[in-house]
Amino acid sequence: MPASYDLIVIGGGLVGGAIAWGAAAQGASVALLDEGDVAFRAARGNFGLVWVQSKGAGMPPYAHWTRRSAELWPVLGNRLANATGVDVALEQPGGFAFCLSDQEFEDRASIVQRMHNESGDIGTRMLGRAEVRAMVSGLGDEVVGASFCPIDGHASPLYLLRALHAGLAALHADYLPGRRVDAIDAAPSNFTVRCGLERFTSGKVVIAAGLGSRDLAPMVGLNMPVSPLQGQVVVTERLRPFLHYATHCLRQTAEGTVMLGDSQEDVGFDITTRVAVLQRIAARNARIFPALKEASIIRMWAALRVMSPDGFPIYEQSERFPGAFAATCHSGVTLAGAHALDLAPAILAGTLPDRLDAFTSRRFPAPPPA
Ligand SMILES: Cc1cc2nc3c(=O)[nH]c(=O)nc-3n(C[C@H](O)[C@H](O)[C@H](O)COP(=O)(O)OP(=O)(O)OC[C@H]3O[C@@H](n4cnc5c(N)ncnc54)[C@H](O)[C@@H]3O)c2cc1C
């Protein structure tokens, strides 16, 4: 007999993990099926920002959803810590996007103004040279200013993933790694998910398999046209605490290491690092904080973002097979609060809220018939 659940979530990264934990916390019986270490996993390669200030230019519902998630994050962090003992190192002291030329400053100011006009004021301000230096020490002479948003923050993405998985265990949900879903037999509110010879059944299923979602979605009448966008990250040795704030390209972790980014390369399913990209990342960050030139680099990696064609999330319930849901985004750390505490209860209730209407895949061309 196949194991039966209230909800099956496919994909054990940050998106699937947050939704599965949120549903289990509501008392549902949940299975989280995950392909495992062989899969491409953005959740294990990311930067850890809980970033709000520039999210949603041109799409106010995304800006509002992101802000909502940042508000919910402390609740999520505390609940996970209480249930699992894992501190996800959430800090929300505000975040800077530094500008290294007058042109960058003007461009940034116009994004901030646009966000303000479209989606309301969250306190993001452009700060000149002197104002930024009054808040952050050690800045290089080339920093002409920055945008600063008081609700930006950061967390440890690896501890978050660990806490979500530990939280599921504490709630007696089944986190099942090493299960690559290869087929789903779908009928409205009745799904049999197949992993090799194993079968799992449920009235509700969520496709949250990152880059694997593109192939799984059509099995339940959904369209998730996601593709990879590579990002590379450089990590320094542990340094004395010098930066409490989040920034768009650099953050000091709770352990003292400094993570440097941020690259965006369209290279398909390729996770090799390239020296030219790493040099660019290191050089720009050293212009911002010249003391970094003396720091040893201890790690670097490339990972693949999960991108929809317009970069915004996809949330949708299948019209053909009600009970099947799509969930994907490129900011799974930032949106973890909303995924766990807003989206998961809505999925369990069987209806997505109106404020998620803007995120259906109907904004993209329909896929060719199978
Ligand atoms: C370099 C980089 C920096 C980033 N920085 C940030 C940041 O600062 N802040 C932020 O909010 N976000 C950031 N992100 C994005 C964030 O990491 C992702 O949004 C998030 O990890 C996506 O989670 P996911 O669960 O959708 O996908 P993934 O983490 O990729 O997980 C997908 C999971 O699905 C599983 N899977 C795939 N196919 C199948 C199948 N057929 N059956 C079963 N399981 C399957 C895989 O095993 C995998 O575990 C960054 C990403 C990158 C690459």
The ligand as a Gaussian input file, in Angstrom:
#p B3LYP/6-31G(d) Opt

LIG

0 1
 C       24.451000      32.267000      -5.692000
 C       23.050000      32.398000      -5.142000
 C       22.782000      33.379000      -4.208000
 C       21.503000      33.483000      -3.677000
 N       21.278000      34.420000      -2.713000
 C       20.054000      34.519000      -2.167000
 C       19.821000      35.456000      -1.137000
 O       20.724000      36.157000      -0.693000
 N       18.565000      35.544000      -0.628000
 C       17.542000      34.789000      -1.104000
 O       16.422000      34.944000      -0.645000
 N       17.736000      33.867000      -2.065000
 C       18.980000      33.718000      -2.595000
 N       19.206000      32.791000      -3.561000
 C       18.089000      31.976000      -4.018000
 C       17.734000      30.832000      -3.111000
 O       18.845000      30.028000      -2.832000
 C       16.666000      30.044000      -3.837000
 O       15.543000      30.863000      -4.039000
 C       16.191000      28.884000      -3.111000
 O       17.215000      28.061000      -2.672000
 C       15.313000      28.097000      -4.067000
 O       14.861000      27.061000      -3.356000
 P       14.097000      25.919000      -4.073000
 O       13.641000      25.078000      -2.957000
 O       13.104000      26.435000      -5.035000
 O       15.177000      25.204000      -4.982000
 P       16.417000      24.329000      -4.583000
 O       17.099000      24.827000      -3.386000
 O       17.221000      24.187000      -5.834000
 O       15.786000      22.936000      -4.187000
 C       15.104000      22.157000      -5.108000
 C       15.059000      20.765000      -4.535000
 O       14.219000      19.998000      -5.369000
 C       14.744000      18.695000      -5.437000
 N       14.289000      18.065000      -6.680000
 C       14.509000      18.465000      -7.951000
 N       13.897000      17.618000      -8.809000
 C       13.264000      16.690000      -8.053000
 C       12.456000      15.546000      -8.352000
 N       12.159000      15.189000      -9.603000
 N       11.997000      14.799000      -7.309000
 C       12.283000      15.129000      -6.023000
 N       13.034000      16.205000      -5.701000
 C       13.510000      16.965000      -6.704000
 C       16.259000      18.845000      -5.354000
 O       16.824000      17.721000      -4.744000
 C       16.427000      20.101000      -4.505000
 O       16.750000      19.785000      -3.158000
 C       20.467000      32.636000      -4.117000
 C       20.741000      31.651000      -5.059000
 C       22.017000      31.527000      -5.564000
 C       22.290000      30.452000      -6.570000

